[in-house]
Amino acid sequence: MFSSPLQRAIKRGLKPDGDLAKELSDLNDYTIRSRRDAKSIVAALEVQPARSSANRNGFSGIRALTSLFQDVESVDVPAYDILYDAGLPQLIRIFDGCAANVNNDNASDLLLILKILAIYGSEAGAERIVQSSRHPVLCEGYLWHPILSVFTKAHPHRDYVFAKIAEALPDGFLAVALLDAANGVAIEDNLDHHPFDNPEGHRRLKAWIEDRNPDHFSYAHSATAALPFVENPTRDQLLALAMDHVDEGVQMEAAWASGRMGRESGLKMLARYCLDVNHSDTAKRYLAELGREDLIPDDANDSDFQAKAEMAQWLAHPNELGRAPDELEIIDQRELAWPPEGQPRPFWIVRYLLKDRTGLEKDDIGCGLVGSMTWCFFMSDTHRRPPEDIYAIHCFWEMEHSELIVDVEVTDPGEYASVLGSCDLSEYDDVKIVRVAELSANLQFPHRVIALATANKHGQSGWLAIHGGNSTWYDASEQPEGTSDFLVMKIHVGRRLLGLQGQPDRKKHLAMTTSERTPDEIIAAYGQLLDTFESGSAEEVNELLKNRSLLPRHFDAYVVAVSKTRSQDRELLFIELYERFLEVARRLAPEVQANAYGSFNVLGQKFDDYVSLLISHNRSEQVAELIDLFADHWQHNLGYGTLGTAAFDSGDFATAEKYFEKLREGLDSYYRSAQMSQLAEIWHSRGETQRAKELLLECLQKTLLEIQHSKYNSDKQMFADEYRHHRTTYLRLFPAAESELVDAGVPESPL
C-alpha cells in the first residue's frame, strides 16, 4: 500500500509488456536508503535471466538494476547490507551465466557488474575481475578505468588484483587503465611492485613512449608516469626517450619523473616550464606535488602572468581549441563590481592567436575572459569588439547560467506593444520586438524586463534596446557581420549590470581581421592533402578522413585557385577533382572506404554539386551509376533524400520514387522535406493526381501545425519556407484548385 516510487517502477517494469530499463531511468536521481527498496532490487534480479535484451535505447533490465547499486546513500543505511549480502550473489550469478557467451551486446553490462563488485569490495568480484582481464572482448571496454580506480590503499583486494593481472598483462584499453590505476596507487602509497615492472611491461612502456601517433600521446604520458617505479637500467633508458618526446606534455611528465627520483635536472626543467604560459599551471602543480614549491619563479606568480596561464590551459582543453595557442596577449585589465555580489574583483581579457597549420585557413583569433568563470566565446568575433562589450557578453552569460536572467525569443511582437508605446520612436522605422530578458530581483537592477527590437534608423538597420521608457540604439554597421539579436541583448544588459557608461568606438575594432590565403598557398596545401589521399598509407588516409571538414571545406577554394592561376573552366575543374576523389575511393581498403563515402566527407558533401554539373553537361546517364555506388553506404534518411533527389533531377523517376518512399517511411518530419513535393510530381506525372494532391495536403497541414506549435521565430520562418515550397508545388500541379486549399484550412501565409 505504501510502496516507494522505486518499488512501483520495478513492479511496472516486470510486467509482461513492461520496460524495466525505461521505468528505472525515469526515476532520475533516486537515492536508495530503505531495506524494502533493497529487497525489491534483489527480487527483481532474482527473476532476471543471465541474458537480458536491451530496450529501444540500448539499455537492458540487468544494466538498470545493477546501476541502482551506485545510488545507495551510504554504507550506513539499511539498504547497503541487503544489497551486499543478497544482491551481490545475484550479480555474480548473472555474470557467470553470461561469461561463456561474452559479446559486444552484453560486454558493457558485465563490466558494470564488475564495477559494482569492485566498489562493494567483493572477494568473488575480485576473482572475476582477474578472470575478465584475459577476455579479448571485455579487455577493450572503457569501464576498466573506473573499475580499477577503486583499488586504492583502502581496498582489501588491491594487491591481489594488481598482482594477478600483472602475471599476464592484458591488451586493449584495459592495459592503459591498469597502468593509470597502478600509477595512482604508486604515487600515493608506494606500491610494493608496479604491474609493469617486468620485461613485458617494459616492452609495453617503451612502445607507448615511442608511438608518434598524436592520438596515443596520452598513453606515452601514462607510461612516463610509471618510470619512477621501474627498476634500472630500463628506467633510465625509457626516461631518456620520454625527455626527447615530440609532445611537451610527455616531456614535462618525464621531468616530474626525474624529479620524483630526486634528480635536480628534472626539477630545473619544471622550474623553466613554470615561465611558459602554456604549461605553467601543470609545472607548478608538479613542483608542489614534489614538495618543491620553493623552485617556482616569482614571475610565475605574477597576476597578469597567471591570467594568461589560466587562459592557455582552458584553451588547450580537447573540448576547446585542442592545443595550446601560439600567442597570448592581455588587451584589458580592470576591476569590476561583478553581479550579483557587486564586490570589486580583478578581470582580464586575453587575446589568443592559434596559427593555422593546414596552409588553407585564416589564423584563429579570439578573446577570452579570466577573473570569474574562465571562458571564451569562439563564434562571437570577440577580437573585433571593444573590451567593454566582451565583459558585457560574459556577464550576461554568467547571470543566465546562474538562472538570474531568463532571455526568450518573442513569437508574438504584439504582446509587447505597450513597451514600444512607452518611448519615443519618431526616429525609427519597422520596429519589431524580437527578444525579452527578465532579470531576477537579486541583480538589483531598476527594471525587471528589457526588450530588444530590430529597427531602421535613418535608413540604417540595427537594434533598439528598451527598458523603463528609455532606449539605446545599436547600429548594425558597428557590429561584426552576422551578429545575432541574442548577442546584442547580451551586450546591452551586461553593460547595464556592470555600470559601463557611454558607448565605445566600435568601428575601430572591426578592422581587426586576418589575411586570406593566396591561390598559390591554397593549391600547395590542398595538393598535399590530395597526395596523402591518393598515395598515403591506409592509416594516413584514415587520419585525413577523420577531420571530415578539411577536404570538403576547401574543395571549392582549391577549384577557384586552380581556375585563376591556370585560366581553366571552374565547372570542368570541379568535375575533374570530384572524379579524382571517386577513383581513389574505389581503391581504398574496405575499412577506410566506408569513411571516404560518408555523407559528411568530401564525396558526400559535394555530391549534389557534382550531380548538378553532370546533368548540365549532358552526362545524366552517369547519375544512375553514381547512385548505385553510394547506395550501400547511405542507408539512412539523409542518404535516401540525397539519392532520391539525384535520381529525380536526372529524370529517373522510378529510382527517385523508391528512395522518397523510404524517406517517407523513416523520417518523422517527412512532411517538411522538399522530396515530398518531388514525390507528388512523380505521381502526378503518371496520372495519380488524387494521390499527389492528398500527399501535398497532408504535408501542408502537418507543417502548418508545426509552425503553430513552435516556440521560436527562427523555426517558424524555416518551417514557413518549407510550407510555401509545398504550396507552390500544389498550385503548379493543380492551378485551379486553390479553393480546395482554403476549404482544407491551408492559408496562403502560414505566419
C-alpha positions in Angstrom: 0.0 0.0 0.0 2.8 2.3 0.9 5.3 1.3 -1.8 8.1 3.7 -2.9 8.5 5.1 -6.4 11.3 2.6 -6.9 9.2 -0.3 -5.9 6.3 0.8 -8.2 8.7 1.3 -11.1 10.1 -2.2 -10.7 6.6 -3.7 -10.5 5.6 -2.0 -13.7 8.8 -2.9 -15.4 8.5 -6.6 -14.6 5.1 -6.9 -16.2 5.0 -9.0 -19.4 4.7 -5.8 -21.5 6.9 -3.7 -19.2 10.2 -1.9 -20.0 12.2 -2.2 -16.7 15.1 -0.2 -18.1 12.9 2.7 -19.0 10.9 2.6 -15.8 14.0 2.8 -13.7 15.7 5.5 -15.9 12.6 7.7 -15.4 13.2 7.8 -11.7 16.2 10.2 -12.4 18.2 10.9 -9.2 16.6 8.5 -6.9 18.5 7.8 -3.6 18.3 4.3 -2.1 18.1 4.0 1.7 15.4 1.5 2.9 15.5 -2.2 3.3 12.3 -2.5 1.3 13.9 -0.8 -1.7 16.9 -3.0 -1.5 14.8 -6.2 -1.2 12.8 -5.0 -4.2 16.0 -4.7 -6.3 17.2 -8.2 -5.2 13.8 -9.7 -6.0 14.0 -8.2 -9.5 17.5 -9.5 -10.0 16.4 -13.0 -9.0 14.0 -13.2 -11.9 16.4 -11.8 -14.4 17.8 -14.3 -16.9 21.5 -14.3 -17.5 20.8 -12.8 -20.9 18.6 -9.7 -20.8 17.7 -8.0 -24.0 18.1 -4.2 -24.4 15.2 -1.8 -24.9 15.0 0.6 -27.8 17.5 2.9 -26.2 20.0 0.1 -25.8 19.7 -0.5 -22.1 18.9 -3.8 -20.5 17.0 -4.5 -17.3 20.1 -6.1 -15.8 22.1 -2.9 -16.5 19.3 -0.7 -15.0 19.2 -2.8 -11.8 22.9 -3.0 -11.5 23.2 0.8 -11.8 21.0 1.1 -8.7 23.8 -0.3 -6.5 25.6 3.0 -7.1 22.6 5.0 -5.8 22.8 3.8 -2.2 23.2 6.8 0.1 26.0 5.4 2.2 27.3 2.2 3.8 25.4 3.1 7.0 21.9 2.9 5.5 19.8 -0.4 5.9 19.8 -0.9 2.1 23.6 -1.4 1.9 23.7 -4.7 3.9 20.8 -6.1 2.0 22.4 -5.4 -1.4 25.8 -6.7 -0.1 24.5 -9.9 1.3 21.7 -10.8 -1.1 22.3 -8.5 -4.1 26.0 -9.3 -4.9 25.4 -13.0 -5.2 22.7 -12.3 -7.8 25.1 -10.1 -9.8 27.7 -12.9 -9.7 25.1 -15.4 -10.8 24.2 -13.2 -13.8 27.8 -12.6 -14.6 28.7 -16.2 -14.5 25.7 -17.0 -16.7 27.0 -14.6 -19.4 30.7 -15.4 -19.0 30.6 -18.3 -21.5 29.0 -16.1 -24.2 30.5 -12.6 -23.9 29.8 -10.4 -26.9 29.6 -6.8 -27.9 25.9 -6.7 -26.8 26.4 -7.7 -23.2 30.0 -6.6 -22.6 29.0 -3.2 -21.1 26.5 -4.9 -18.7 29.2 -7.3 -17.5 31.7 -4.6 -17.0 29.2 -2.6 -15.0 28.7 -5.6 -12.8 32.4 -5.8 -12.2 32.5 -2.1 -11.3 29.8 -2.7 -8.6 31.6 -5.8 -7.3 34.8 -3.7 -7.0 33.1 -0.9 -5.3 31.5 -3.2 -2.7 34.8 -4.9 -2.0 33.6 -8.4 -3.1 36.3 -11.1 -2.9 34.4 -13.2 -5.5 34.2 -10.0 -7.6 38.0 -9.5 -7.4 38.4 -13.1 -8.8 36.1 -12.3 -11.7 37.9 -9.1 -12.5 41.1 -11.0 -12.8 39.4 -13.7 -15.0 37.8 -11.0 -17.2 41.2 -9.3 -17.8 42.0 -12.2 -20.0 38.9 -11.9 -22.2 39.6 -10.4 -25.6 36.2 -8.6 -25.8 36.0 -7.4 -22.2 39.5 -6.0 -22.1 38.5 -3.4 -24.7 35.8 -1.8 -22.5 36.2 1.8 -21.4 34.7 1.0 -17.9 38.0 -0.6 -16.8 39.3 2.8 -15.7 36.6 3.3 -13.1 36.7 -0.4 -12.2 40.5 -0.4 -11.4 40.5 3.2 -9.9 38.5 1.7 -7.0 41.6 -0.4 -5.9 43.3 2.2 -3.8 45.1 1.7 -0.5 41.9 1.0 1.4 40.6 -1.7 -0.9 41.0 -5.2 0.7 41.8 -6.9 -2.6 44.1 -4.3 -4.2 47.4 -6.2 -4.1 45.7 -9.4 -5.3 44.1 -7.8 -8.3 47.2 -5.9 -9.4 49.5 -8.9 -8.9 47.2 -11.4 -10.7 46.5 -9.2 -13.7 50.3 -8.5 -14.0 51.0 -12.2 -14.4 49.8 -11.9 -18.0 49.5 -8.2 -18.9 46.2 -7.6 -20.8 45.7 -6.0 -24.2 43.3 -3.3 -25.2 42.1 -0.4 -23.2 42.4 -2.5 -20.0 46.2 -2.3 -20.3 46.2 1.5 -20.1 43.6 1.5 -17.4 45.8 -0.8 -15.3 48.8 1.4 -15.9 46.9 4.5 -14.8 45.4 2.8 -11.7 48.8 1.4 -10.7 50.5 4.8 -11.2 47.9 6.4 -9.0 48.4 3.9 -6.2 52.2 4.0 -6.5 52.3 7.8 -6.3 50.0 7.9 -3.3 51.1 4.8 -1.4 54.4 3.5 -2.7 53.1 0.3 -4.3 55.4 -2.6 -3.5 55.6 -3.8 -7.1 54.3 -2.0 -10.1 52.5 -4.3 -12.6 54.6 -3.0 -15.5 58.0 -3.5 -13.8 58.8 -6.7 -15.7 60.2 -7.5 -19.1 56.8 -7.5 -20.9 55.7 -4.3 -19.0 59.0 -2.6 -20.0 58.3 -3.5 -23.6 54.8 -2.0 -23.4 56.1 1.2 -21.8 58.7 1.6 -24.5 56.2 1.1 -27.3 53.8 3.7 -25.9 56.6 6.2 -25.4 57.9 5.7 -28.9 54.5 5.8 -30.6 54.3 9.1 -32.6 50.6 9.0 -33.3 49.2 12.2 -31.6 46.0 10.2 -30.6 48.2 8.0 -28.5 50.3 10.6 -26.7 48.1 10.2 -23.6 49.4 6.6 -23.4 53.0 7.9 -23.6 52.1 10.3 -20.8 50.9 7.4 -18.6 53.9 5.3 -19.5 56.3 8.0 -18.4 54.4 8.5 -15.1 55.3 4.8 -14.3 59.1 5.3 -14.7 59.9 6.2 -11.1 58.5 2.8 -10.1 60.5 0.8 -12.7 64.0 -0.8 -12.0 67.1 0.2 -13.8 68.6 0.0 -16.4 65.3 0.1 -18.2 64.1 3.2 -16.2 66.9 5.5 -17.4 66.6 4.3 -21.0 62.9 5.0 -21.1 63.3 8.3 -19.3 65.7 9.5 -22.0 63.2 8.5 -24.6 60.4 10.4 -22.8 62.7 13.5 -22.4 63.1 13.6 -26.2 59.4 13.0 -27.0 57.8 15.4 -29.5 54.9 16.2 -27.1 55.8 18.8 -24.4 53.2 17.2 -22.1 55.2 14.0 -22.1 58.5 15.9 -21.7 57.0 17.6 -18.6 55.9 14.2 -17.2 59.5 13.0 -17.8 60.7 16.0 -15.8 58.3 15.1 -13.0 59.5 11.5 -13.0 63.1 12.7 -12.9 62.3 15.0 -10.0 60.4 12.2 -8.2 63.7 10.2 -8.4 65.5 13.2 -6.8 67.3 14.4 -9.8 67.9 18.1 -10.0 67.8 18.2 -13.8 64.1 17.3 -13.8 63.3 19.9 -11.1 65.1 22.6 -13.0 63.2 21.7 -16.2 59.9 22.1 -14.3 61.0 25.4 -13.0 61.6 26.6 -16.5 58.2 25.4 -17.6 56.7 27.5 -14.9 57.5 30.5 -17.0 55.8 29.1 -20.1 52.1 30.3 -20.1 51.0 27.2 -21.9 52.4 24.8 -19.3 52.9 26.9 -16.2 49.9 25.6 -14.2 51.0 21.9 -14.8 54.6 22.7 -13.9 53.7 24.5 -10.7 51.4 21.6 -9.7 54.1 19.1 -10.3 56.6 21.0 -8.2 54.0 21.3 -5.4 53.4 17.6 -5.6 57.1 17.0 -5.2 57.3 19.4 -2.3 59.5 21.9 -4.1 57.3 25.0 -4.4 60.5 26.9 -3.5 61.7 26.4 -7.1 58.7 28.2 -8.6 60.0 31.5 -10.1 58.4 34.7 -8.7 57.4 35.8 -12.2 55.2 32.7 -12.5 53.1 34.0 -9.6 52.6 37.5 -11.2 48.8 38.1 -11.5 49.0 39.0 -15.2 51.1 36.0 -16.0 48.7 33.7 -14.1 45.8 35.1 -16.0 47.4 34.2 -19.3 48.4 30.8 -18.0 44.8 30.2 -16.9 43.5 31.2 -20.3 46.1 29.0 -22.0 45.2 25.9 -20.0 41.5 26.5 -20.7 42.0 26.9 -24.5 44.2 23.8 -24.7 41.5 21.5 -23.4 40.2 19.0 -26.1 36.7 20.5 -25.9 38.1 23.9 -26.8 41.0 24.6 -29.2 42.5 21.3 -28.5 46.1 22.6 -28.3 47.9 25.5 -26.7 47.7 28.9 -28.5 50.7 30.3 -30.2 50.4 33.7 -28.7 48.6 35.3 -25.8 48.2 39.0 -25.0 46.3 40.8 -22.3 44.3 43.6 -24.0 42.4 44.8 -21.0 42.6 44.5 -17.2 40.4 46.2 -14.7 38.4 45.8 -11.5 34.6 45.3 -11.9 31.8 45.1 -9.5 30.6 41.7 -10.8 27.0 40.8 -10.1 25.2 39.6 -8.2 27.5 40.3 -5.2 28.7 43.6 -6.7 32.1 43.4 -4.9 35.1 44.7 -7.0 37.2 41.9 -8.5 40.1 41.8 -11.0 39.3 40.8 -14.5 41.4 40.2 -17.6 40.6 40.0 -21.3 43.2 37.8 -23.0 43.5 37.7 -26.8 44.9 34.5 -28.3 46.3 33.6 -31.7 46.2 30.0 -32.9 48.2 29.8 -36.2 46.8 27.7 -38.9 48.8 24.6 -39.6 46.9 23.4 -42.8 48.0 26.3 -45.0 44.3 26.6 -46.1 42.6 28.7 -43.4 43.0 32.0 -41.6 44.7 32.1 -38.2 42.3 31.7 -35.4 42.0 34.8 -33.2 39.7 35.4 -30.3 39.4 36.8 -26.8 38.6 35.1 -23.5 37.9 36.3 -20.0 39.7 35.4 -16.8 38.5 36.5 -13.4 35.2 34.8 -12.7 34.3 31.9 -14.9 37.2 31.4 -17.4 35.6 31.2 -20.8 35.9 32.1 -24.5 33.1 32.5 -27.0 34.7 31.3 -30.2 31.9 32.3 -32.6 31.3 35.8 -31.4 34.1 37.7 -33.2 35.2 38.9 -29.7 38.6 40.1 -31.2 36.6 42.6 -33.3 34.7 44.0 -30.3 35.7 46.6 -27.6 36.7 45.2 -24.2 33.5 46.7 -22.6 31.3 44.6 -24.9 33.3 41.5 -24.2 32.9 42.0 -20.4 29.2 42.6 -21.0 28.7 39.4 -23.0 30.4 37.3 -20.3 28.5 39.0 -17.6 25.1 38.3 -19.2 26.1 34.7 -20.0 27.1 34.0 -16.4 24.0 35.5 -15.0 21.9 33.5 -17.4 23.9 30.4 -16.5 23.1 31.1 -12.8 19.4 31.5 -13.7 19.4 35.1 -12.7 18.3 36.1 -16.2 15.8 34.5 -18.5 16.1 35.5 -22.1 13.5 34.4 -24.6 12.7 34.9 -28.3 9.5 36.8 -28.9 7.0 34.9 -31.1 4.2 37.5 -30.8 5.6 41.1 -31.0 2.1 42.4 -30.4 2.3 41.1 -26.8 4.8 43.8 -26.0 3.1 46.8 -27.8 2.9 48.7 -24.5 6.7 48.6 -24.3 7.0 50.4 -27.6 4.4 52.9 -26.6 6.5 53.9 -23.6 9.3 55.6 -25.6 9.8 58.0 -28.4 10.1 56.1 -31.7 10.0 59.1 -34.1 13.5 58.4 -35.5 12.8 54.7 -36.2 11.0 52.6 -38.8 10.0 48.9 -38.9 10.3 48.5 -35.1 9.7 44.9 -34.1 10.4 43.4 -30.7 12.4 40.1 -31.1 13.7 39.3 -27.6 12.8 40.0 -24.0 15.1 39.4 -21.0 13.6 39.1 -17.5 16.1 39.9 -14.7 16.0 38.5 -11.2 15.4 40.8 -8.3 18.7 39.6 -6.9 20.5 41.6 -9.6 19.1 44.8 -8.0 18.6 46.3 -11.4 15.8 49.0 -11.5 14.0 47.4 -14.4 12.9 43.7 -14.4 12.2 43.5 -18.1 14.3 44.6 -21.0 13.1 44.3 -24.6 15.2 44.3 -27.8 13.7 45.3 -31.1 15.0 45.3 -34.7 14.6 48.6 -36.4 15.9 51.1 -39.0 17.2 54.5 -38.1 17.7 57.0 -41.0 18.0 54.1 -43.4 20.4 52.1 -41.3 19.5 48.7 -39.8 20.1 47.9 -36.1 18.6 47.2 -32.8 16.8 49.2 -30.2 17.1 48.1 -26.5 14.2 49.4 -24.4 13.5 49.5 -20.7 11.7 51.8 -18.4 10.7 54.2 -21.2 14.4 54.6 -22.3 16.0 53.2 -25.4 19.6 52.6 -26.6 20.4 52.3 -30.3 22.9 49.7 -31.6 23.8 50.3 -35.3 24.4 47.1 -37.3 27.2 48.7 -39.1 29.2 48.9 -35.9 28.9 45.2 -35.2 30.8 42.3 -36.9 28.9 40.6 -39.7 26.4 38.0 -38.6 25.8 39.5 -35.1 22.7 38.0 -33.7 19.8 39.6 -31.8 20.8 37.4 -28.8 24.3 38.8 -28.8 23.1 42.4 -28.9 20.8 41.7 -25.9 23.9 40.3 -24.0 25.9 43.4 -24.8 23.2 45.8 -23.7 22.1 44.0 -20.5 25.7 43.1 -19.5 26.8 46.8 -19.9 24.0 48.0 -17.7 24.6 45.4 -15.0 28.3 46.3 -14.9 27.6 50.0 -14.9 29.6 50.7 -18.1 28.7 54.2 -19.2 28.5 55.7 -22.7 29.2 53.8 -26.0 32.7 52.8 -27.2 34.0 53.4 -30.7 33.1 50.0 -32.0 34.0 50.6 -35.6 37.7 50.9 -34.9 37.7 47.4 -33.5 36.1 46.0 -36.7 39.4 46.4 -38.5 40.9 43.5 -36.6 40.9 40.9 -39.3 43.3 38.1 -40.5 44.6 37.8 -44.1 43.2 35.3 -46.6 45.3 32.6 -48.1 46.7 33.3 -51.6 45.7 31.0 -54.5 49.3 29.6 -54.6 49.1 28.8 -50.9 45.8 27.0 -51.3 47.0 25.0 -54.3 50.1 23.9 -52.4 48.4 23.0 -49.2 45.4 21.2 -50.7 47.7 19.5 -53.1 49.5 17.9 -50.2 46.1 16.6 -48.9 45.4 15.2 -52.3 48.7 13.4 -52.4 48.0 11.9 -49.0 44.6 10.8 -50.1 46.0 9.2 -53.3 49.2 7.6 -52.2 49.3 7.6 -48.3 49.1 4.6 -46.2 45.7 3.3 -45.0 46.4 4.8 -41.6 47.3 8.2 -43.1 44.2 8.3 -45.3 42.0 7.3 -42.3 43.6 10.1 -40.2 42.9 12.6 -43.1 39.3 11.4 -43.3 38.7 11.7 -39.6 38.8 15.5 -40.0 35.7 15.3 -42.1 35.5 19.0 -42.8 39.1 19.6 -44.2 38.7 18.2 -47.7 35.2 19.4 -48.4 35.5 22.8 -46.8 38.4 23.8 -49.1 37.3 21.9 -52.2 35.7 24.9 -53.8 38.6 27.2 -52.8 41.1 24.8 -54.5 39.0 24.8 -57.7 38.8 28.6 -57.7 42.5 28.9 -57.1 43.4 26.5 -59.9 41.0 28.2 -62.2 42.5 31.6 -61.5 46.1 30.5 -61.9 45.6 28.3 -64.9 42.7 30.1 -66.6 40.6 26.9 -66.8 36.8 26.4 -66.6 35.7 26.0 -63.0 32.9 23.6 -63.7 35.2 21.2 -65.6 37.8 21.5 -62.8 35.1 20.7 -60.2 34.1 17.5 -62.1 37.7 16.5 -62.6 38.6 16.9 -58.9 35.5 15.1 -57.7 36.2 12.2 -60.1 39.7 12.1 -58.8 38.4 11.5 -55.3 36.0 8.9 -56.6 38.7 7.0 -58.4 40.9 6.9 -55.3 37.9 5.9 -53.0 37.2 2.9 -55.2 40.7 1.5 -54.5 40.7 2.1 -50.7 40.6 -0.8 -48.2 37.0 -1.5 -47.0 37.5 -0.1 -43.5 38.8 3.2 -44.9 36.4 3.2 -47.9 33.3 3.4 -45.7 34.7 6.6 -44.2 35.5 8.1 -47.6 31.9 7.5 -48.8 30.4 9.0 -45.6 27.7 11.7 -46.1 29.8 14.3 -44.3 33.1 13.7 -46.0 34.2 15.2 -49.3 32.3 12.8 -51.6 29.1 13.2 -49.6 29.4 17.0 -49.1 30.0 17.7 -52.8 27.6 15.0 -54.2 24.8 17.4 -55.0 27.0 19.8 -56.9 28.6 17.1 -58.8 25.3 15.6 -59.9 24.1 19.1 -61.0 27.2 19.5 -63.1 26.8 16.1 -64.7 23.3 17.0 -65.7 24.2 20.4 -67.0 27.0 18.9 -69.1 24.6 16.3 -70.7 26.0 13.4 -68.7 22.8 12.4 -66.9 23.3 8.7 -67.7 26.2 8.7 -65.2 24.0 9.7 -62.3 22.5 6.2 -62.1 25.9 4.6 -61.8 26.8 7.1 -59.1 23.6 6.3 -57.1 24.4 2.6 -57.3 27.9 3.3 -56.0 26.7 5.2 -52.9 23.5 3.1 -52.2 25.1 0.7 -49.8 26.9 3.4 -47.9 23.9 5.7 -47.5 21.3 3.5 -45.8 19.8 6.4 -43.8 17.3 9.2 -44.2 19.9 11.8 -45.3 21.1 9.3 -47.9 17.6 8.4 -49.1 16.8 12.1 -49.7 20.1 12.8 -51.4 20.0 9.8 -53.7 16.3 10.3 -54.5 16.8 13.9 -55.5 19.7 13.0 -57.7 17.6 10.4 -59.5 14.7 12.9 -59.8 16.9 15.6 -61.2 18.3 13.2 -63.8 14.8 12.1 -64.9 15.0 8.6 -63.3 11.6 8.8 -61.6 11.4 5.1 -60.7 14.6 5.2 -58.6 13.6 8.5 -57.1 10.3 7.2 -56.0 11.9 4.2 -54.3 14.1 6.4 -52.2 11.4 9.0 -51.5 9.2 6.2 -50.2 12.0 5.1 -47.9 12.4 8.7 -46.6 8.7 9.0 -46.0 8.7 5.8 -44.0 11.8 6.5 -42.0 11.7 10.3 -41.3 9.3 11.5 -38.6 9.2 15.0 -40.2 9.0 13.8 -43.8 6.2 16.2 -44.5 8.6 19.2 -44.3 11.1 17.7 -46.8 11.2 19.1 -50.3 11.4 15.5 -51.6 7.7 15.0 -50.8 6.9 17.7 -53.4 9.0 15.8 -55.8 7.3 12.6 -55.0 3.9 14.3 -55.6 5.2 15.4 -59.0 6.2 11.8 -59.9 2.7 10.6 -59.0 1.1 13.5 -60.9 3.2 12.8 -64.0 1.8 9.3 -64.3 -1.8 10.2 -63.7 -2.1 9.5 -60.0 -3.3 13.0 -59.4 -5.5 12.4 -56.4 -2.7 10.6 -54.6 -0.4 13.5 -55.3 -2.9 16.0 -54.1 -3.5 14.1 -50.8 0.2 13.9 -50.1 0.7 17.6 -50.6 -2.3 18.5 -48.5 -1.0 16.2 -45.8 2.4 17.9 -45.9 0.9 21.4 -45.8 -1.5 20.6 -42.9 1.2 18.9 -40.8 3.8 21.7 -41.5 1.2 24.3 -40.6 0.6 22.6 -37.2 4.3 22.5 -36.5 4.5 26.2 -37.3 1.7 27.0 -34.9 3.2 24.9 -32.1 6.8 26.1 -32.5 8.2 28.4 -29.8 10.9 30.1 -31.8 10.6 32.6 -34.6 13.7 31.1 -36.4 12.0 27.7 -36.5 8.7 29.3 -37.7 10.5 31.0 -40.5 12.2 27.8 -41.6 9.0 25.8 -41.5 7.2 28.6 -43.3 9.7 28.4 -46.2 9.1 24.6 -46.4 5.3 25.2 -46.3 5.5 27.8 -49.1 7.5 25.3 -51.2 4.8 22.6 -50.9 2.1 25.2 -51.6 3.8 26.4 -54.7 4.1 22.8 -55.9 0.4 22.2 -55.2 -0.7 25.3 -57.2 1.7 24.4 -60.1 0.3 20.9 -60.3 -3.3 22.0 -59.6 -3.7 25.6 -60.7 -7.5 25.5 -60.5 -7.6 24.0 -57.0 -6.7 27.0 -54.8 -10.2 27.0 -53.3 -9.6 23.4 -52.1 -6.7 24.7 -50.1 -8.9 27.3 -48.4 -11.5 24.6 -47.6 -8.7 22.4 -46.1 -7.6 25.2 -43.8 -4.4 25.9 -45.7 -3.8 29.6 -45.9 -1.6 31.5 -48.3 0.6 32.7 -45.5 1.3 30.4 -42.6 2.5 33.1 -40.2 
